Amino acid sequence: MSDRQDPGHPEWTEAPHTEPAVEEFADGEIKSYHGRVDGWLLIVYAILAVWGVYYLFAYWGGLGPGQAR
């Protein structure tokens, strides 16, 4: 074992253990953790945004089905 791997060696330091930041709501019924957003979820958000803009321009206007005279 090298000196750097020896816990007794003065240069050896352990990374501090940190708990994830948690916010609690409704007396602990709901917990919110801070972290990263998964890539697939970002892709779903992007697809929904593009679809929303398309739908806005493709079907904008008019009174709706059965309302025009």
N, CA, C and O of each residue as an XYZ file, in Angstrom:
276
protein
N       0.853     -1.169      0.000
C       0.000      0.000      0.000
C       0.899      1.232      0.000
O       1.853      1.306      0.774
N       0.593      2.204     -0.872
C       1.400      3.413     -0.904
C       0.998      4.344      0.232
O      -0.037      4.158      0.873
N       1.838      5.349      0.466
C       1.565      6.294      1.550
C       0.254      7.056      1.337
O      -0.442      7.377      2.300
N      -0.075      7.339      0.095
C      -1.294      8.118     -0.177
C      -2.563      7.317      0.111
O      -3.614      7.903      0.375
N      -2.482      6.005      0.065
C      -3.658      5.181      0.329
C      -3.807      4.856      1.806
O      -4.832      4.314      2.219
N      -2.805      5.180      2.600
C      -2.825      4.884      4.026
C      -3.607      5.957      4.762
O      -3.207      7.121      4.728
N      -4.728      5.611      5.438
C      -5.524      6.610      6.142
C      -4.752      7.332      7.241
O      -5.127      8.436      7.635
N      -3.676      6.719      7.740
C      -2.894      7.360      8.781
C      -1.901      8.373      8.236
O      -1.311      9.135      9.001
N      -1.711      8.390      6.930
C      -0.753      9.304      6.323
C      -1.293     10.725      6.387
O      -2.482     10.928      6.141
N      -0.458     11.726      6.710
C      -0.946     13.099      6.881
C      -1.506     13.720      5.609
O      -2.308     14.650      5.695
N      -1.110     13.238      4.427
C      -1.617     13.821      3.184
C      -2.934     13.194      2.743
O      -3.564     13.671      1.800
N      -3.350     12.131      3.420
C      -4.580     11.438      3.031
C      -5.782     12.190      3.577
O      -5.874     12.438      4.780
N      -6.693     12.548      2.701
C      -7.906     13.238      3.139
C      -9.103     12.528      2.559
O      -9.074     12.054      1.424
N     -10.126     12.461      3.327
C     -11.364     11.826      2.890
C     -12.322     12.900      2.411
O     -12.446     13.958      3.028
N     -12.994     12.620      1.310
C     -13.969     13.580      0.797
C     -15.099     13.718      1.804
O     -15.564     12.723      2.360
N     -15.539     14.937      2.037
C     -16.620     15.122      3.007
C     -17.912     14.476      2.522
O     -18.265     14.579      1.347
N     -18.598     13.825      3.415
C     -19.870     13.176      3.085
C     -20.985     14.207      3.201
O     -21.210     14.777      4.269
N     -21.674     14.440      2.102
C     -22.756     15.428      2.116
C     -24.060     14.732      1.793
O     -24.127     13.905      0.883
N     -25.063     15.058      2.518
C     -26.408     14.547      2.257
C     -27.045     15.380      1.148
O     -26.762     16.574      1.046
N     -27.893     14.785      0.317
C     -28.572     15.585     -0.703
C     -29.500     16.597     -0.045
O     -30.142     16.314      0.967
N     -29.553     17.767     -0.637
C     -30.427     18.806     -0.103
C     -31.883     18.395     -0.311
O     -32.301     18.107     -1.432
N     -32.634     18.369      0.760
C     -34.031     17.938      0.704
C     -34.904     19.041      1.268
O     -34.618     19.604      2.325
N     -35.970     19.339      0.549
C     -36.971     20.267      1.050
C     -38.221     19.461      1.345
O     -38.637     18.635      0.532
N     -38.820     19.694      2.497
C     -40.026     18.964      2.873
C     -41.214     19.913      2.903
O     -41.105     21.055      3.349
N     -42.338     19.425      2.423
C     -43.578     20.182      2.396
C     -44.671     19.314      3.003
O     -44.551     18.089      3.024
N     -45.727     19.932      3.491
C     -46.891     19.231      4.036
C     -46.473     18.276      5.153
O     -46.829     17.098      5.140
N     -45.720     18.794      6.109
C     -45.271     18.012      7.267
C     -44.543     16.729      6.869
O     -44.733     15.686      7.493
N     -43.718     16.806      5.839
C     -42.922     15.662      5.414
C     -43.617     14.723      4.443
O     -43.031     13.718      4.041
N     -44.850     15.025      4.056
C     -45.571     14.173      3.096
C     -44.943     14.255      1.708
O     -44.918     13.271      0.968
N     -44.434     15.449      1.359
C     -43.837     15.676      0.049
C     -42.384     16.073      0.265
O     -42.090     16.969      1.056
N     -41.470     15.400     -0.444
C     -40.052     15.713     -0.338
C     -39.512     16.074     -1.709
O     -39.799     15.404     -2.701
N     -38.738     17.128     -1.752
C     -38.148     17.609     -2.993
C     -36.635     17.475     -2.900
O     -36.016     18.032     -1.994
N     -36.037     16.741     -3.829
C     -34.593     16.551     -3.867
C     -34.010     17.394     -4.986
O     -34.649     17.593     -6.019
N     -32.815     17.883     -4.783
C     -32.122     18.633     -5.823
C     -31.226     17.674     -6.573
O     -30.474     16.906     -5.972
N     -31.312     17.723     -7.889
C     -30.502     16.824     -8.702
C     -30.581     17.228    -10.161
O     -31.013     18.330    -10.497
N     -30.164     16.331    -11.004
C     -30.164     16.629    -12.429
C     -31.441     16.094    -13.080
O     -32.098     15.195    -12.556
N     -31.766     16.669    -14.225
C     -32.916     16.214    -14.996
C     -32.410     15.218    -16.026
O     -31.430     15.483    -16.723
N     -33.077     14.066    -16.125
C     -32.660     13.034    -17.070
C     -32.763     13.533    -18.506
O     -33.610     14.363    -18.836
N     -31.886     13.011    -19.343
C     -31.850     13.418    -20.752
C     -33.135     13.103    -21.496
O     -33.586     13.900    -22.319
N     -33.729     11.951    -21.219
C     -34.952     11.584    -21.931
C     -36.089     12.552    -21.593
O     -36.941     12.821    -22.439
N     -36.108     13.071    -20.372
C     -37.153     14.011    -19.991
C     -36.966     15.348    -20.704
O     -37.945     15.981    -21.099
N     -35.726     15.777    -20.868
C     -35.453     16.996    -21.629
C     -35.888     16.850    -23.083
O     -36.392     17.797    -23.688
N     -35.689     15.651    -23.640
C     -36.120     15.394    -25.018
C     -37.638     15.453    -25.116
O     -38.171     16.016    -26.073
N     -38.344     14.881    -24.143
C     -39.813     14.928    -24.138
C     -40.294     16.374    -24.048
O     -41.230     16.759    -24.749
N     -39.660     17.180    -23.188
C     -40.030     18.599    -23.078
C     -39.839     19.316    -24.409
O     -40.687     20.110    -24.813
N     -38.729     19.041    -25.092
C     -38.452     19.692    -26.375
C     -39.492     19.287    -27.422
O     -39.979     20.133    -28.172
N     -39.831     18.003    -27.474
C     -40.834     17.533    -28.442
C     -42.187     18.174    -28.163
O     -42.871     18.598    -29.094
N     -42.580     18.250    -26.904
C     -43.860     18.875    -26.555
C     -43.876     20.361    -26.907
O     -44.901     20.883    -27.344
N     -42.753     21.040    -26.721
C     -42.684     22.462    -27.062
C     -42.835     22.660    -28.568
O     -43.568     23.548    -29.005
N     -42.145     21.835    -29.370
C     -42.247     21.931    -30.833
C     -43.666     21.612    -31.276
O     -44.217     22.308    -32.128
N     -44.262     20.574    -30.714
C     -45.637     20.218    -31.073
C     -46.597     21.350    -30.696
O     -47.514     21.657    -31.458
N     -46.400     21.961    -29.550
C     -47.264     23.058    -29.117
C     -47.208     24.246    -30.062
O     -48.240     24.841    -30.374
N     -46.007     24.600    -30.523
C     -45.874     25.716    -31.468
C     -46.531     25.352    -32.795
O     -47.224     26.181    -33.384
N     -46.326     24.125    -33.275
C     -46.971     23.680    -34.510
C     -48.493     23.753    -34.379
O     -49.168     24.283    -35.261
N     -49.021     23.232    -33.302
C     -50.466     23.204    -33.101
C     -51.025     24.618    -33.017
O     -52.108     24.895    -33.533
N     -50.286     25.511    -32.366
C     -50.727     26.899    -32.233
C     -50.917     27.544    -33.599
O     -51.928     28.203    -33.846
N     -49.931     27.352    -34.498
C     -50.014     27.989    -35.811
C     -50.911     27.223    -36.780
O     -51.542     27.845    -37.633
N     -50.990     25.907    -36.681
C     -51.778     25.111    -37.621
C     -53.273     25.234    -37.353
O     -54.066     25.193    -38.294
N     -53.671     25.382    -36.113
C     -55.087     25.361    -35.789
C     -55.570     26.641    -35.104
O     -56.630     26.646    -34.478
N     -54.799     27.723    -35.219
C     -55.182     28.994    -34.593
C     -56.338     29.627    -35.367
O     -56.387     29.555    -36.595
N     -57.250     30.236    -34.650
C     -58.307     31.001    -35.289
C     -59.616     30.237    -35.332
O     -59.683     29.043    -35.038
N     -60.639     30.959    -35.703
C     -61.959     30.347    -35.779
C     -62.596     30.242    -34.424
O     -61.950     30.477    -33.402
N     -63.854     29.891    -34.408
C     -64.604     29.790    -33.167
C     -64.618     28.380    -32.616
O     -65.091     28.155    -31.502
N     -64.116     27.439    -33.367
C     -64.137     26.068    -32.911
C     -65.118     25.249    -33.721
O     -65.884     25.813    -34.502
N     -65.117     23.935    -33.559
C     -66.005     23.088    -34.352
C     -67.469     23.352    -34.041
O     -67.884     23.385    -32.882
N     -68.240     23.540    -35.104
C     -69.679     23.721    -34.952
C     -70.100     25.113    -34.552
O     -71.295     25.355    -34.383
N     -69.169     26.046    -34.393
C     -69.505     27.396    -33.962
C     -69.594     28.380    -35.120
O     -70.264     29.405    -34.994
N     -68.950     28.106    -36.225
C     -68.966     29.018    -37.362
C     -70.273     28.915    -38.111
O     -70.825     27.822    -38.238
N     -70.790     30.047    -38.620
C     -72.039     30.050    -39.397
C     -71.829     30.589    -40.765
O     -72.773     30.663    -41.551
